[in-house]
Amino acid sequence: MTSSVPWSERLSTGTEAIQDDVVRWYQDTRRGKAYVPAMIWGTLQTEAYATVILGQVVDFLGVPNDVPAGVAKRMQRQEVLYDGAHHYDVVLGEQALYTNIGGAEVMRPQVERLLRELRLDSLTLGILPTTAPVDLFPVPGFNVYGDGDRVHVELVSSSVDVTEQSELALYDKAFAALSSAASYGDAAEELLRKAHSFWTSAPPQG
């Protein structure tokens, strides 16, 4: 089964309520997966990065502006990385390290956080190099929740939840292809340090 809910409906009261839902999804998922091609996975975002992202959501969709509350909930959801009860396999596209969210003053600390968290016991973090050959056509980002029984995909106008077993199997297959092409460990660290050097030398935004 696939269900779609417009963002205008999900965010009708602002960003905090939906973050409550996401906190619960992460707490209920002991082993999760995520592929995020062009931005930083929400559970690894710094407070400054999340503030810019949620501000853009509010401005674009015209929903109530409760960004500080939404950011606070996003930070709360990150507790699953440190409680010893969860593990997440995450593949970030290398583009995510360069997509300009708030300028160098936001991006440099964000990449520094990724460097600090790269070898967390609760995290398997891969970086998919821009030029890496992947045995899969380009696909949008997705999150696997509920220990594999639900996939969440975010579109421009709506969010989509997939629960049909045959469809879930395709997402598992896609994640396997993406993760097999990604760089891990020292190779991932090298890509992160390259991005950090870029943002260190980049001029301030504005």
C-alpha positions as CSV (number, residue, x, y, z in Angstrom):
1,M,0.0,0.0,0.0
2,T,1.2,3.5,-0.8
3,S,-0.3,6.6,0.8
4,S,0.3,10.3,0.1
5,V,-0.4,13.3,2.4
6,P,0.0,16.9,1.1
7,W,2.5,19.0,3.1
8,S,-0.2,21.7,3.4
9,E,-2.2,19.2,5.5
10,R,0.7,17.7,7.4
11,L,2.2,21.1,8.3
12,S,-1.1,22.9,8.8
13,T,-0.2,23.8,12.4
14,G,3.5,24.3,11.7
15,T,6.6,22.2,11.9
16,E,6.6,21.0,15.5
17,A,3.7,18.5,15.2
18,I,5.3,16.6,12.3
19,Q,8.6,16.5,14.2
20,D,6.7,14.7,17.0
21,D,5.7,12.1,14.5
22,V,9.3,11.7,13.3
23,V,10.7,11.4,16.8
24,R,8.3,8.5,17.4
25,W,9.2,6.8,14.1
26,Y,12.9,6.9,15.0
27,Q,12.3,5.7,18.6
28,D,10.3,2.8,17.2
29,T,13.0,1.9,14.6
30,R,15.8,-0.1,16.1
31,R,17.5,-0.6,12.7
32,G,16.9,2.0,10.0
33,K,18.2,3.1,6.6
34,A,18.3,6.4,4.8
35,Y,19.5,7.6,1.4
36,V,19.8,11.4,1.2
37,P,21.3,12.5,-2.1
38,A,21.4,16.3,-1.8
39,M,21.1,17.5,1.9
40,I,22.2,16.3,5.3
41,W,20.2,13.6,7.0
42,G,17.9,15.3,9.5
43,T,19.2,13.2,12.4
44,L,22.8,14.5,11.8
45,Q,21.9,18.2,11.2
46,T,23.3,20.9,13.4
47,E,20.8,23.3,15.0
48,A,21.9,26.0,12.6
49,Y,21.4,23.8,9.5
50,A,18.0,22.6,10.7
51,T,16.9,26.2,11.3
52,V,17.7,27.2,7.8
53,I,16.0,24.1,6.3
54,L,12.8,24.4,8.3
55,G,12.7,28.2,7.6
56,Q,12.8,27.4,3.9
57,V,10.0,24.9,4.4
58,V,7.8,27.5,6.1
59,D,8.5,30.2,3.5
60,F,8.0,27.9,0.5
61,L,4.8,26.3,1.8
62,G,3.4,29.2,3.6
63,V,2.7,27.2,6.8
64,P,2.7,28.6,10.4
65,N,6.1,29.7,11.5
66,D,7.2,27.8,14.5
67,V,10.7,27.1,13.4
68,P,12.4,27.2,16.9
69,A,9.9,24.6,18.2
70,G,10.4,22.4,15.1
71,V,14.2,22.6,15.4
72,A,14.0,21.7,19.1
73,K,12.1,18.6,18.2
74,R,14.5,17.7,15.4
75,M,17.4,17.9,18.0
76,Q,15.4,15.7,20.3
77,R,15.0,13.0,17.7
78,Q,18.8,12.8,17.5
79,E,19.0,11.3,20.9
80,V,18.5,7.9,19.2
81,L,22.1,8.1,18.0
82,Y,23.4,8.0,21.6
83,D,21.1,5.7,23.6
84,G,22.7,2.4,22.6
85,A,19.5,0.9,21.3
86,H,19.4,2.0,17.7
87,H,21.5,1.7,14.5
88,Y,21.2,3.5,11.2
89,D,22.7,2.8,7.9
90,V,22.9,6.1,6.0
91,V,24.2,7.0,2.6
92,L,24.7,10.7,1.8
93,G,25.3,11.9,-1.7
94,E,28.5,13.8,-2.0
95,Q,26.4,16.7,-3.2
96,A,24.8,16.9,0.3
97,L,28.2,18.2,1.5
98,Y,28.1,21.1,-1.0
99,T,24.5,22.1,-1.2
100,N,24.6,25.6,0.2
101,I,22.4,25.7,3.2
102,G,23.0,29.0,5.0
103,G,26.5,29.6,3.6
104,A,29.9,28.7,4.9
105,E,29.1,29.7,8.5
106,V,26.5,27.0,8.6
107,M,28.1,24.4,6.3
108,R,31.5,24.3,7.9
109,P,30.3,23.3,11.4
110,Q,27.8,20.9,9.8
111,V,30.7,19.0,8.0
112,E,32.7,19.1,11.2
113,R,29.8,17.4,13.0
114,L,29.8,14.7,10.3
115,L,33.5,14.2,10.9
116,R,32.9,13.8,14.6
117,E,30.0,11.3,14.2
118,L,31.5,9.3,11.3
119,R,32.5,6.4,13.5
120,L,29.6,6.4,16.0
121,D,28.7,2.8,17.0
122,S,25.1,3.6,16.2
123,L,25.9,4.8,12.7
124,T,27.1,3.4,9.4
125,L,27.7,6.5,7.3
126,G,28.6,6.3,3.7
127,I,29.3,9.1,1.2
128,L,28.3,8.3,-2.4
129,P,30.9,10.1,-4.6
130,T,29.5,12.3,-7.3
131,T,31.3,10.3,-10.0
132,A,30.8,6.8,-8.5
133,P,29.2,4.3,-10.9
134,V,26.0,2.9,-9.4
135,D,24.1,-0.1,-10.6
136,L,20.9,1.9,-10.4
137,F,19.2,4.8,-12.2
138,P,19.0,8.0,-10.1
139,V,16.3,7.9,-7.4
140,P,15.0,10.3,-4.9
141,G,15.9,10.1,-1.2
142,F,14.1,7.8,1.1
143,N,14.0,6.6,4.8
144,V,13.3,3.1,5.9
145,Y,11.5,3.0,9.3
146,G,9.9,0.4,11.5
147,D,12.7,-2.1,11.0
148,G,11.9,-2.3,7.3
149,D,8.1,-2.3,7.2
150,R,7.7,1.3,6.0
151,V,9.5,3.6,3.6
152,H,9.0,7.3,3.7
153,V,9.6,9.5,0.6
154,E,9.4,13.3,0.6
155,L,8.2,15.1,-2.6
156,V,7.8,18.8,-3.3
157,S,4.0,18.8,-2.6
158,S,3.5,15.8,-0.3
159,S,5.0,13.0,1.7
160,V,4.6,9.3,0.6
161,D,4.6,6.2,2.8
162,V,5.1,2.8,1.3
163,T,4.1,-0.3,3.1
164,E,3.5,-2.9,0.3
165,Q,6.0,-5.7,0.8
166,S,6.8,-6.0,-2.9
167,E,7.6,-2.3,-3.1
168,L,9.6,-2.4,0.1
169,A,11.8,-5.1,-1.4
170,L,12.6,-2.7,-4.3
171,Y,13.8,-0.1,-1.8
172,D,16.0,-2.6,-0.1
173,K,17.5,-3.5,-3.5
174,A,18.0,0.1,-4.3
175,F,19.7,0.8,-0.9
176,A,22.0,-2.2,-1.4
177,A,23.1,-0.8,-4.8
178,L,23.7,2.7,-3.4
179,S,25.5,1.5,-0.3
180,S,27.8,-0.8,-2.4
181,A,28.9,2.2,-4.4
182,A,29.4,4.5,-1.4
183,S,32.7,5.3,0.4
184,Y,33.0,4.4,4.1
185,G,35.6,4.8,6.9
186,D,38.8,6.5,5.8
187,A,37.5,7.1,2.2
188,A,34.4,8.8,3.6
189,E,36.5,10.9,5.9
190,E,38.6,12.0,3.0
191,L,35.5,13.2,1.1
192,L,34.3,15.0,4.3
193,R,37.7,16.7,4.7
194,K,37.7,17.9,1.1
195,A,34.2,19.4,1.7
196,H,35.4,21.0,4.9
197,S,38.4,22.6,3.1
198,F,35.9,24.0,0.5
199,W,33.7,25.6,3.1
200,T,36.7,26.9,5.1
201,S,38.0,28.8,2.1
202,A,34.5,29.9,0.9
203,P,33.6,33.6,1.4
204,P,30.9,34.4,3.9
205,Q,27.4,34.4,2.4
206,G,25.8,37.8,1.7
